[in-house]
Structure formats: structure tokens, C-alpha cells
Amino acid sequence: MDVPAIAKVAFTSEDRVRDVIRNFNADGFGSLYPKYRGGRPPKFTLPQRREIKKIARTCQARLWPKGNRPR
């Protein structure tokens, strides 16, 4: 199948098809998998997130005894 036909079937540009073919020829199947990067790094560690989740799932009555609930 030629590049224009692939671009038409994949609803993309011919340049993009050529880039994908070029990357595949250079790197093999690994080039087809997305390499997600970016975004802000997490502010909480995994143990901290587990503790937060545990507190969030706790019944409010256990967190604040009668009459001491914040308003």
C-alpha cells in the first residue's frame, strides 16, 4: 500500500505516515507505542496517597467525636 492510500485510510497526512514508517524502520515495534511524558510530577508519595484515601473513607463520627465537628 502506498503512502497516500495509507494516509487516506488513517485520516492523517502523508507526512505523518512517512514519519511513522521512518521511525518504525529505525526502531522497530517499540516506535509504535506511545511515550507519554510531561505533566506535573505528583506532590504526594504512594504511602501518603494511601493514608489520605484511608482518612477520606473513614466515617466522620470516628474522626470527630460528638460536639467537636468543625463547621
URDA-V43320 format. One record per residue. N is the residue number from 0. RES is the residue in three letters. OMEGA is omega in degrees with one decimal (NA if undefined). Layout:
BEGIN
N;RES;OMEGA + N;RES;OMEGA
END
This chain:
BEGIN
0;MET;-178.0 + 1;ASP;-174.7 + 2;VAL;179.8 + 3;PRO;179.2 + 4;ALA;178.5 + 5;ILE;179.6 + 6;ALA;-179.9 + 7;LYS;-179.3 + 8;VAL;-176.6 + 9;ALA;-179.5 + 10;PHE;178.8 + 11;THR;-177.2 + 12;SER;177.3 + 13;GLU;177.9 + 14;ASP;178.9 + 15;ARG;178.4 + 16;VAL;178.5 + 17;ARG;178.0 + 18;ASP;-179.9 + 19;VAL;179.2 + 20;ILE;179.4 + 21;ARG;178.5 + 22;ASN;179.6 + 23;PHE;179.7 + 24;ASN;-179.1 + 25;ALA;-170.5 + 26;ASP;-179.7 + 27;GLY;-174.9 + 28;PHE;178.6 + 29;GLY;-179.5 + 30;SER;-178.2 + 31;LEU;-178.9 + 32;TYR;-178.7 + 33;PRO;178.3 + 34;LYS;-177.6 + 35;TYR;178.9 + 36;ARG;175.1 + 37;GLY;-177.0 + 38;GLY;-178.8 + 39;ARG;177.4 + 40;PRO;-178.8 + 41;PRO;-180.0 + 42;LYS;-179.5 + 43;PHE;174.7 + 44;THR;-180.0 + 45;LEU;177.1 + 46;PRO;177.6 + 47;GLN;178.5 + 48;ARG;178.0 + 49;ARG;178.9 + 50;GLU;178.0 + 51;ILE;179.8 + 52;LYS;179.5 + 53;LYS;179.2 + 54;ILE;-178.8 + 55;ALA;-178.9 + 56;ARG;-179.0 + 57;THR;177.7 + 58;CYS;-178.2 + 59;GLN;-179.6 + 60;ALA;178.8 + 61;ARG;-179.2 + 62;LEU;-178.1 + 63;TRP;176.9 + 64;PRO;-175.7 + 65;LYS;174.2 + 66;GLY;-177.2 + 67;ASN;-178.7 + 68;ARG;175.3 + 69;PRO;-178.5 + 70;ARG;NA
END
